[in-house]
Amino acid sequence: MKRHLWPALLAAFFIALSIWSAIEPASREVWVAEVIPVFGVFLLLVATYPLFRFSNTAYTLMSLWLILHTIGAHYTFANVPFDWFNRLIGSERNQFDRVAHYIIGFYAFAMAEFLYRKGHAGKYLASLFGLFFIMSVAASYEIIEWLYADIEGGEAGIEFLGSQGDIWDAQKDMLADTLGAVTSLLLFLWMQRGKPAHRVPEASGNGG
């Protein structure tokens, strides 16, 4: 029961945060566009929980993006109160969206864990697939942002794009995603130290 308590607490916190986020957001159009992928990922994790239970570490890492993206949806990413961090690194630009992109990369941990525990790949090859998975998602999302901004236009399109006038914003976002993936995969490999490079497929969906 204790192993199942932590994912339940994370889910409860996310639901509460989503309710707060939906109350008078800075832009209702941007909020809707931003939370669609968030709710999609959350519902997917809930639906697949009985079939495959990730480790508590994986759920924690995945929840960080859900939390940050929900906060960004409420304020719009360019306007999240994040001055303390911006001053810390000496940036005039609001770096909240860059941090959120970095944390998206943490989903590489879950992908590698799934492939390894299912016996589809050894831990090193699973890590490589996790990295490629994040890089593909990062590029795809930047294309979606561009299409939405082009179709929607106006202030809503600009806020959703969140480039803040940086012409290299898309490339920097993808780099942040990739660095986040590398970070989480190093953690994954560290946690698998001493375990066999290849693992026998699991008979059930229970995680460690």
Secondary structure, 3 states (H helix, E strand, C coil): CHHHHHHHHHHHHHHHHHHHHHCCCCCHHHHHHHHHHHHHHHHHHHHHCCCCCCCHHHHHHHHHHHHHHHHHHHHCHHHCCCHHHHHHCCCCCCCHHHHHHHHHCCHHHHHHHHHHHCCCCCHHHHHHHHHHHHHHHHHHHHHHHHHHHHHHCHHHHHHHHCCCCCCCHHHHHHHHHHHHHHHHHHHHHHHCCCCCCCCCCCCCCCCC
